[in-house]
């Protein structure tokens, strides 16, 4: 029965993706916003998390702004979800028309020098399109580190479309040896760096409040002596995305506990800057401050 349910979920996702692909940009955006509004209404628990996160990050903002931004964040998720489901169907030229990159030459220069690189992003705007389109603008072999969903059929579906443009997929657990090998081969390792970590991880200030933060991106960059770049995509009012490459310097840091913590603070600060610029495009639904949720 569980297998049947899992397969039905994938069939539903495929069907929605086909419909979404055939819509115009305006129709898809409108439907995505409606889907976001629906998600906001049907899950009171997640809505409380969203509002609590916004109030914590922006204590000087009034309640009207908080509510408006929360709704816009949900609508962004709805639009992102529909766009995600179109990725198995769009052509490379269609993907390139949706997103452009600035600064990829900085990454290509390091690769040309024989360096591997670590690329990080977050749940800002459409992170899936960002990863999907990156190989279309570079010839850099890139491995995406992802958390596999429990539904293995969905996992296979996601792996298939994520690898359509040349990306390779690595599960986030037990891949240390593979990461080292691919960096040594002058390849790129890419991951999202804004998930909530465990209470045993380092507490790094994030939007005004310390939050458990994974130190893996910084640890890999420092211990393997490879460059670290942040890339965040921003959607404009016409539905086009611009992804800008931002180097996170660490030449002055040692590969020790203090250096890893400082480099983590640096890349978290880069994400903070983007979120404060575009608060409606970040996924405030994430349980980023899990240890503080009891106070929401």
N, C-alpha and C positions, 0 to 999 in steps of 0.2 A: 504493500500500500504506500509506504514511504517513497519507494522508487517511482511509482506512478505519479505521486504528488510532485516529486522533483522534476520529472519529465514534463509535466503539465506547466510548471513554472517556466521552464525554458521555452516551451511552445508559446506561452503567453508573451514572454519577452520578445521572441522572434516576431510574433504577429504585430505587437505594438511598434516594433522597430520598422517593419515594412510600411505600416501606416504613417508613422512619423516621417520616414524618408520621403514619402510622396507628397507631404504637405509643403506649402510655401514656408519661407522663413517666418513670415508674419503669423501664419496659422500655427506653426509649431511653437512659437514663442507664446502666443495667447493660450494654447492648450497647456503648455508647460507651467505657465503662471497659475492656471486653474488647478492643475494637479498639485502644485505647491500649496495653494490655499486649502485644498482638500486634506493634504497631509497635516497641515497645521491644526485643522479642526478636529481630526479624528484621534489624535494622540495627545491628551492633556499632559501626560507625564513629560514627554519630549518637549512640549511647548513650555512647560515650567523650566526645564533645563535651559532652553534657548533664551528665555527672558532673564533668567538668573545670570547666565553668562554675560549677556549684554549689560545688565545693571552693574555687574562687578567690573567689567572692562571700561564702562563709560559712566562712572558715578555722577558726573556733572551734567549728564543729559536728562531732559525731562521725559516723563512717561510716554508722551505722544511720540517722541523720536524713537524710544525703545520699541514701542509697538509697531511703528512703521518700518523700522529696520528689521525687526523679527519677521514681519510678513514678507519683506523684500528678500530676505535670506531664504525663506521657504520657496518663494517663487523662483529664485535662482536655482535651487535644488531641482525643482520641477523641470525647468528648461534644460538643465544639465542632464537630468535623467533621460529625457526624450532624445537629446542630442547623442548621448551615450549609445542608446539603442539603435541609432542610425549608422553608427560606425561600421557594423558588419556589411553595410550596403553602399557606402559612399566610395567614390573613386579617389585616387590620389589627388587629381586636379581639384576635385570638390573640397577635399580636406585642406589643400593649400589655399583655396579661396576663403576658407573659414578662419584661418589663423596665419599670422606672420610672426617671424622671430627677429629679434634684434640682439646682436652680440654673439651669435654662434661661432663667429670667427675666433673669439677668445678661447673657446673650448677646442676648436679645430687646431689652433696653434699649439696647445699643450699636447694634444694627441700626436701631432706631427713631430714633436720633440721626444716622443716615446713614452710619455706619461699616460697612465690611466687617469680617470677623473671620477669624482663622486658628484652626482647631480641630485639636488633635493628640491622638493616642492611641497605644497600643502593643499588642503581642501578649499582652495580659493578659486572661484569661477569654475571653469571646466578643466579639471586636472586630467581627466581621461583623454580628452582631445589633445591636450598638451603632449602627453606621452605618445599618443597615436601618431601625431604629425611630426614629432622631432626627427625621426629617421628620414622623412621626406625632405628635410632641409640640410641634412648632414649625411656623411657616409660613415658615421661612427657606430661601430657595433655596440649596442646598448642592452643591458640586462635590467629588467624591472623587478625590484623586490616587492612582493605583494603578500598580503594575508589571504590565503585561500578561503573561500566561503565553505560552509559545512555541506552545502548541496553540491555534490561532485559533478553533476550535469551542468549546473551553472558555472562551476569552476572551469570545466572544459570549454564551455561557450566563451567565457571571458578570456581564457588563454588563447583561444582561436582568433578572436578579433583583435586582441591586444598585440598579437604577433603578426598580423596581416602586413604591416609595413616594415617588418624586419626585426622588431624587438624580440628579445628572449625573456622568458619568464622564470623567476626564481622564487620559491616559497620563502617566507621570511625566517623560517627556523632551519638550523643545521645547514647553512650555506657558506660558512666562513671560508672553507677551503676553496670553494668555487669563486667566491668574491676575490680572494687573493690571487688566484690564477688569472682571472680575467683582467684585473687591474695590471698585473705583470705583463699581460699581452697588449697593453695599451688600449684597453676598452673602457667603456663608461658603465658605472653602476648607478642606477637611479632609484630613488625611494621617496615616499612621503614622510615628512619629518614632524608633523604636528599632531600625531595621535597621542592620546593619553597613555603615559607609561605607568609602571607600577609604583607603589609607595616606596620601593627599595631603590628606585632610580633617583638621579640628581634632581634637586629642586632648583629650577631656573625661573627667574622672573618672566612672566608672560602676561602682557597687557595689564601690568600693575599688580599681579598676584603670583607668588611662586607656584609652579606646577611641576609635578614629576615629568621629566623629559628624557626621552631616549638619547643616549650619548653615542649611539653607534655611528652616525654619519661623521661626527667629529673624530671619534676614535679611529675609524678606518682611514680618514684623510691624514691624520697625524702619524699614525703608526706605519702606514704604507707610504708616507711622504708623497701624497698626490694632491692635486688641486681640488678645491671644493667650490662648487657653483650653485647658486640658488636660481631657480627659474619659476616665475609666476605669470600666469596668463590673465589678462584683464579683458572683459567683454565691453564693447562700446554700445551705444544706443542703437546701432544698426545691426548688432549681432555678430560683429567681427571681433576676433580676439588678437591681442598683441602680447607676445611673450618676450620678456626682456631677461637676458642673462646677466646675473650679478655675481662677480667673484667675491668670495668670502676669504679674505687674506688670513694666512696663519704662519707666515715665514718667521714671525717673532715668537712662536710658541713651541714648547717642548711636548713630546709625546708622553706626558705624564698626567696624573689626575687633574692638576690645576690647569694644564694646557687644554685638555679635553673639555673641561667645564667652561673655560673662557671661549673656546671656539663654538661650543654649543650656544653660549649667550649671544655670540655674534650672529649666528645664522637665525636664531630665534628673533633677534632684533630686526633682521631684514624682513622676516614675515610680519612682525608687528607693524612695521612701517606700511606695508601693503594693506594690511587689515584696517588700519586707521584711515588710510586713503579711500578704501573701498569696503566699508563695513557690511554693506548689503551683499557682497559677493563671497563672504566666508561662511562656512557651515557652522553656525553657532549651536547647532543641535548636538555637536560632539560633546561628550562628557569629559571635557578637557581638564576640569578641576574636580575629579571624582571625590577626592578626600574632603572637599568642601560642600558637596551637594546637600548634606544634611542641613545646611544653613539656608538653603533656597526655599 
